[in-house]
Amino acid sequence: MNILIIGAGGREHALAWKMAQSHQSGDIYIAPGNPGTAEFGTNVPIQVNDFETLKALAIEKNIELIVVGPEEPLVNGIYDYFSADPATAFINVIGPSAKAAQLEGSKAFSKHFMQRHQIPTARYAEFTLENYEAGLTYISNHPLPIVLKADGLAAGKGVIIALSQEDALTSFKEMLQDKQFGEASSKVVIEQFLEGIEVSVFALTDGHHYQIIGHAKDYKRIGEGDTGLNTGGMGCVSPVPFMDASFMQKVEKTIIAPTIKGIKEEGLVYKGFVFFGLMNCGGEPYVIEYNCRLGDPETEVILPRLQTDLVSLLAAADNGTLEDVNIQYQEDAFATVMAVSGGYPGTYKKNIPIHGIALAAGLADIHVFQAGTGFQENAIVTTGGRVLTVTASGNTLKNAVQNAQNALANIQFEGMYFRKDIGFEFP
């Protein structure tokens, strides 16, 4: 079957790599893609929210499967757009309807959903300009730290962890009155701070059944030892040692199964990935957030570990056989390390030539997934803060991380930085 992958980052590169291995794959198109995705298919210069042009491409190229990478087109209703037209309604679009995508698109929606279905999560309250004064009082009486979240999509920047009431009140004003995140912060959710270790679990659902396809621990701080500013993710490891059978059983029983049951009971149209952002609080899992797609850079570590044919898995989500699929994983440990531009997550230079990608990618059991890259005068250059990831396997997580770092030593660009301590707390 012909496949269209929507997106341009490391996640989409990993998806193209994985799907190209399937005997069911025909022609693969990536919109808009990057230099890495071009190795496995044809990049087409169409932006992720240009639904009309994407539909024309899907019809022209006889697309039968669409995988939506980023969250914005999902929240904007790409599933509904393709489903509403008889010319494209038959296409297997992997992604929820716009209403179901509110599980990611609105923090308040997801909190209400978890409350209705008794899914463990942090205590919360929500405020708008209409009850602004009540919000000030709530913050003043709230124990520290205080978590403030912009209700809508804010490109991963809409979460503030305030260590003092003064900082929380300032952030609250900036979000609501100063519209720091535009419409995304027209409503603010204030949450209890959960103490623990953050992890992610990924499932594929058809709205009735589900399959867990992987889990990972992401490292979001820019500095080693988990210090400094938050980023989009500096690396991941999988499997996570403490996520043993006992812990995963709790996750399934108290979180995943009730979530899928809730989706079904509420009549939400959902055929796609569910990202469960969790906090392990003393052995008990709590939901921090839902995402309605695969994460990045988690995708770059869970897909190499996943042994099951991904295209067959996505087809099963469409034809009613998802619960019959046998999910298999590679036995090794996997780690992915992100190389970023100097200055990230602040200001950084772009269009810097990158050297050594082919050399690193040619090493045994090494995968280089490009994220913020582009072509310039037949050379690959940096175009973003998070530039590329290197994924490696090993018989332990420590070995996997070391193998990824060894491969990264072959890649150079001005200002390149990566954390050398991914997985530091595991043997």
PAZAMI-49526 format. One record per residue (C-alpha): residue in one letter; z negated, y negated, x negated. Coordinates in pm, whole numbers, padded with zeros to 5 digits, always signed. Layout:
aZYX;...
end
This chain:
m+00000+00000+00000;n+00061-00359-00108;i-00257-00555-00173;l-00350-00925-00176;i-00665-01036-00360;i-00782-01388-00282;g-00961-01578-00559;a-00934-01679-00923;g-01244-01570-01110;g-01395-01281-01301;r-01474-01106-00975;e-01108-01107-00877;h-01002-00991-01223;a-01242-00694-01192;l-01113-00619-00842;a-00752-00623-00961;w-00839-00396-01255;k-01023-00148-01034;m-00768-00142-00753;a-00476-00099-00992;q-00625+00239-01088;s-00587+00377-00735;h-00300+00609-00646;q-00287+00424-00313;s-00207+00089-00472;g+00142-00050-00449;d+00220-00406-00551;i-00088-00623-00612;y-00081-01001-00560;i-00361-01239-00656;a-00389-01588-00508;p-00420-01792-00719;g-00545-01554-00991;n-00591-01623-01362;p-00436-01500-01690;g-00647-01183-01673;t-00540-01084-01320;a-00175-01123-01422;e-00207-00800-01621;f-00258-00599-01303;g-00044-00779-01050;t+00147-01094-00965;n-00035-01427-00950;v+00081-01657-00672;p-00011-02029-00678;i-00177-02043-00335;q-00525-02186-00287;v-00790-01974-00117;n-00817-02192+00196;d-00441-02232+00252;f-00438-01973+00531;e-00089-02059+00656;t+00077-02002+00317;l-00132-01690+00254;k-00016-01551+00588;a+00348-01622+00504;l+00304-01439+00174;a+00137-01144+00346;i+00427-01109+00588;e+00691-01153+00317;k+00534-00899+00080;n+00435-00642+00347;i+00067-00670+00260;e-00153-00401+00416;l-00487-00479+00250;i-00647-00818+00180;v-00968-00851-00023;v-01132-01192+00000;g-01330-01278-00313;p-01503-01617-00261;e-01725-01721+00028;e-01556-02039+00145;p-01247-01885+00311;l-01473-01630+00483;v-01696-01901+00630;n-01382-02095+00724;g-01255-01800+00929;i-00981-01628+00731;y-01058-01294+00898;d-01021-01451+01243;y-00700-01629+01139;f-00524-01309+01037;s-00665-01109+01329;a-00543-01361+01587;d-00174-01332+01494;p+00008-01012+01606;a+00221-01038+01290;t-00085-00989+01068;a-00350-00832+01295;f-00277-00484+01153;i-00371-00591+00798;n-00701-00452+00670;v-00884-00776+00583;i-01201-00705+00387;g-01438-00978+00496;p-01646-01067+00802;s-01550-01289+01093;a-01649-01656+01068;k-01946-01597+01297;a-02073-01302+01091;a-02010-01498+00769;q-02283-01738+00883;l-02519-01484+00729;e-02416-01657+00407;g-02283-01986+00541;s-02609-02091+00709;k-02953-02026+00564;a-03107-02097+00905;f-02875-01848+01078;s-02963-01574+00829;k-03335-01647+00856;h-03323-01627+01236;f-03127-01301+01206;m-03386-01148+00972;q-03667-01262+01199;r-03502-01103+01504;h-03461-00770+01325;q-03796-00762+01141;i-03633-00770+00797;p-03881-00869+00523;t-03819-01219+00389;a-04014-01528+00286;r-04187-01740+00553;y-03985-02050+00634;a-03931-02359+00847;e-03620-02570+00901;f-03577-02945+00933;t-03312-03207+01006;l-03320-03587+01022;e-03445-03553+01379;n-03776-03400+01264;y-03781-03554+00917;e-04141-03678+00940;a-04259-03331+01043;g-04087-03199+00731;l-04278-03442+00509;t-04605-03326+00661;y-04504-02960+00625;i-04426-03007+00254;s-04750-03198+00191;n-04950-02905+00329;h-04739-02629+00169;p-04870-02420-00124;l-04685-02450-00455;p-04419-02379-00568;i-04199-02486-00273;v-03843-02361-00222;l-03596-02598-00054;k-03251-02475+00046;a-02952-02664+00181;d-02854-02481+00498;g-02481-02461+00423;l-02259-02370+00129;a-02335-02583-00176;a-02146-02399-00451;g-02463-02222-00561;k-02645-02551-00629;g-02829-02601-00299;v-03161-02436-00394;i-03451-02632-00541;i-03779-02477-00660;a-04028-02762-00670;l-04347-02724-00873;s-04518-03026-00716;q-04538-03182-00370;e-04396-03503-00519;d-04085-03326-00649;a-04046-03138-00320;l-04068-03462-00117;t-03811-03628-00345;s-03573-03332-00314;f-03622-03324+00064;k-03525-03693+00088;e-03226-03647-00142;m-03098-03353+00061;l-03142-03496+00410;q-03135-03874+00382;d-02912-03913+00076;k-02684-03621+00177;q-02702-03474-00175;f-02492-03174-00071;g-02299-03343+00211;e-02294-03155+00541;a-02443-02851+00366;s-02779-03030+00353;s-02775-03180+00704;k-03035-02909+00766;v-03290-02798+00508;v-03477-02467+00505;i-03818-02471+00334;e-03940-02132+00217;q-04243-01963+00074;f-04197-01893-00298;l-04177-01521-00369;e-04316-01400-00701;g-04128-01105-00848;i-03807-00983-01008;e-03473-01076-00852;v-03215-00800-00805;s-02898-00744-00602;v-02771-00452-00395;f-02413-00424-00271;a-02295-00238+00036;l-01966-00196+00218;t-01981-00186+00598;d-01743-00145+00890;g-01997-00307+01120;h-02144+00028+01225;h-02195+00231+00907;y-02239+00142+00542;q-02219+00275+00189;i-02414+00138-00107;i-02166+00081-00389;g-02394-00051-00660;h-02687-00265-00768;a-02752-00501-01058;k-02988-00749-01214;d-02834-01090-01282;y-02963-01338-01541;k-02916-01690-01407;r-03091-01917-01657;i-02882-02067-01936;g-03143-02010-02207;e-03273-01695-02365;g-03600-01568-02228;d-03490-01691-01885;t-03537-02058-01972;g-03342-02373-01894;l-03115-02464-01606;n-02982-02225-01346;t-02620-02114-01378;g-02380-01905-01175;g-02494-01606-01383;m-02504-01537-01758;g-02483-01158-01742;c-02588-00843-01558;v-02713-00492-01615;s-02675-00180-01401;p-02841+00048-01311;v-03174-00137-01306;p-03450+00097-01432;f-03712+00011-01171;m-03461+00053-00885;d-03536+00423-00864;a-03500+00653-00563;s-03833+00542-00417;f-03753+00170-00437;m-03398+00216-00307;q-03533+00419-00015;k-03749+00118+00080;v-03448-00112+00046;e-03240+00107+00276;k-03512+00165+00534;t-03649-00189+00562;i-03344-00402+00476;i-02998-00244+00466;a-03017-00017+00771;p-03183-00287+00992;t-02923-00542+00878;i-02626-00322+00971;k-02798-00223+01297;g-02853-00593+01372;i-02488-00673+01301;k-02384-00401+01546;e-02636-00497+01816;e-02537-00864+01804;g-02167-00783+01828;l-02082-00947+01497;v-01740-00847+01365;y-01809-00743+01009;k-01582-00533+00790;g-01653-00602+00427;f-01909-00635+00152;v-02272-00732+00202;f-02458-00871-00097;f-02834-00832-00056;g-03012-01077-00286;l-03359-00926-00315;m-03695-00998-00472;n-03900-00703-00594;c-04254-00819-00520;g-04486-00558-00667;g-04261-00273-00560;e-04182-00415-00215;p-03833-00557-00149;y-03780-00890+00031;v-03450-01058+00116;i-03387-01389-00059;e-03035-01429+00077;y-02728-01255+00212;n-02382-01306+00067;c-02078-01188+00259;r-01875-01086-00046;l-01922-00941-00391;g-02114-01147-00643;d-01995-01283-00974;p-02073-01164-01245;e-02227-00864-01066;t-01882-00736-00968;e-01792-00710-01337;v-02074-00462-01395;i-02085-00262-01068;l-01711-00185-01046;p-01686-00028-01395;r-01989+00185-01306;l-01843+00288-00967;q-01644+00608-01001;t-01518+00625-00641;d-01162+00504-00573;l-01210+00149-00442;v-00887+00131-00241;s-00972+00457-00063;l-01319+00320+00006;l-01178+00002+00161;a-00934+00206+00368;a-01227+00413+00499;a-01393+00092+00617;d-01085+00031+00829;n-01012+00377+00971;g-01360+00485+01079;t-01434+00733+00799;l-01668+00518+00587;e-01975+00732+00653;d-01793+01039+00518;v-01713+00890+00176;n-01893+01037-00125;i-02000+00755-00356;q-02011+00852-00723;y-02119+00656-01030;q-02059+00682-01403;e-02365+00827-01581;d-02380+00559-01851;a-02563+00229-01838;f-02348-00085-01806;a-02396-00446-01913;t-02182-00755-01882;v-02235-01068-02092;m-02090-01405-01990;a-01936-01642-02245;v-01955-02005-02131;s-01828-02344-02241;g-02051-02559-02461;g-02256-02792-02241;y-02246-02570-01933;p-02403-02592-01672;g-02375-02964-01746;t-02058-03137-01864;y-01818-02943-02085;k-01470-02968-02232;k-01169-02790-02082;n-00833-02665-02209;i-00979-02525-02530;p-00772-02237-02678;i-00935-01893-02667;h-00872-01641-02945;g-00940-01270-02971;i-00935-01157-02607;a-00678-00884-02676;l-00872-00767-02982;a-01195-00731-02783;a-01023-00573-02483;g-00859-00316-02711;l-01192-00169-02815;a-01303+00159-02660;d-01496+00132-02332;i-01478-00248-02331;h-01354-00461-02040;v-01289-00833-02074;f-01279-01007-01735;q-01149-01363-01735;a-01310-01622-01508;g-01256-01987-01603;t-00927-01948-01790;g-00572-02072-01755;f-00235-02084-01930;q-00131-02382-02141;e+00179-02369-02359;n+00175-01987-02360;a-00188-01981-02475;i-00500-01887-02281;v-00739-02182-02255;t-01074-02258-02095;t-01067-02418-01748;g-01426-02369-01632;g-01787-02348-01738;r-01813-01970-01713;v-01510-01861-01913;l-01513-01480-01938;t-01734-01174-01933;v-01737-00870-02157;t-01854-00547-01994;a-01956-00242-02195;s-02124+00092-02138;g-02383+00282-02339;n-02631+00564-02313;t-02906+00302-02263;l-02899-00054-02131;k-02989-00179-02478;n-02688+00002-02627;a-02460-00128-02351;v-02569-00487-02418;q-02522-00440-02793;n-02173-00298-02738;a-02081-00598-02522;q-02211-00839-02787;n-02021-00659-03061;a-01701-00697-02860;l-01776-01064-02794;a-01788-01121-03170;n-01408-01084-03164;i-01362-01373-02921;q-01378-01737-03026;f-01334-02076-02866;e-01487-02412-02955;g-01840-02445-02813;m-01858-02084-02696;y-02209-01973-02601;f-02359-01655-02462;r-02709-01522-02415;k-02803-01257-02670;d-03094-01124-02465;i-02933-00991-02146;g-03145-00695-02037;f-03422-00800-02277;e-03701-00651-02066;f-03550-00302-02052;p-03532-00033-02326;
end
